[in-house]
Amino acid sequence: MSIIKALIIDDETPAIKTLSLMIHHYLPGISELKSTGDPHEGIFLLKSFQPHLLFIDIQMPLMSGFE
C-alpha cells in the first residue's frame, strides 16, 4: 500500500480543522497529513515533507497561495 502525504496551508485555524476532519473521514488513503497556518512554514514543509497533495488558501495576509 502506497503512502499518500498531504499538506494544508491556511491562515484560518477553523478551516484547517474542518478540512482535516473531512480528509480523515472521506479520504482514508491519505495516511500522512500535516498543516500550518503560517505560509512561510508551509514553504519549509513543502520542501521537507514533500506532500503528494496540497490544500492551500489563496488569500492570506502575509503571502498569497500563488506566491
Sequence and secondary structure as in RCSB ss.txt:
>XXXX:A:sequence
MSIIKALIIDDETPAIKTLSLMIHHYLPGISELKSTGDPHEGIFLLKSFQPHLLFIDIQMPLMSGFE
>XXXX:A:secstr
   EEEEEE S HHHHHHHHHHHHHH TTEEEEEEES HHHHHHHHHHH  SEEEE S  SSS TT 
